[in-house]
Amino acid sequence: MLTDVVIYSLIGYLSGSILYSLLYVKLFRTSDIRINSRDHNPGVANAFKNGGFACGSFALVGDFFKAFIPVYLYIHLTSHSLYSIGAALVMVAPVIGHIFPLFYGFKGGKGITSSFGSLAAVFPIWQPVAFLAILFLFFSCVLVIKPNYYKTLVTYAIFLPCILTLHINIAVGTGAMLIALSVIGKLLTSKEQKEEFKMEPIWKR
């Protein structure tokens, strides 16, 4: 039913609007992890880099499951299946919440960890989350792209059209494409100061 789609999309958006790195800062009264970062992004990378292991782990688990849980509940607690096109909207809702969080003046992160959470929740359809992980690993360990801004942009830019080749159902495929478009849109409209693009094969190091 349309009502279920609206309810779970709203739950997903509100869940995504909780930025766990900043929640950690507030709970434990530590310094803001965005202050000493180039992109001022409240994401997992800056949580680990500027907040330490505990802050990073808290943000990683929180940002993953805030997307995973609403999608999982929609699939398993309603009469809808992964073949319902409404699943695509529920999948992207937590990612949009992270990018444009209601609780933080609509100024959020890039949505990387939350996108993994949403894609993991549609298991046993495993191809999108596995392919996205492989792309990140490839551009981190084989054909190394720096800085992270460009690595993420290239990863999602390749991921977007390749979703069409994965032979998965239209609802999950559409959800994955909406997630990729959301992250790419966030990156392209970002006002962060960007370093020079660098790409170096691991075998030339």
Number of C-alpha atoms within 10 A of each C-alpha: 10 7 8 16 20 14 14 24 25 18 22 29 27 20 25 33 28 21 24 26 28 22 15 21 16 12 8 10 10 12 14 19 26 18 13 12 16 12 17 17 19 24 28 29 19 24 28 19 14 18 22 12 12 12 24 23 17 17 27 20 15 23 30 25 23 28 33 25 18 27 29 20 12 25 20 11 10 12 10 16 15 19 14 16 18 23 26 25 23 28 34 29 32 38 34 27 30 35 27 21 22 17 15 13 9 14 16 24 27 26 29 21 23 32 28 23 27 31 27 22 23 21 13 8 15 13 18 23 19 13 15 23 13 13 18 18 14 15 22 17 13 13 16 17 22 17 14 15 19 19 22 21 18 16 21 23 15 13 19 19 12 14 20 15 8 12 9 16 14 16 19 24 22 22 22 27 22 20 29 27 17 20 23 21 14 19 18 10 8 14 10 13 9 13 12 7 12 11 13 14 13 12 7 6 5
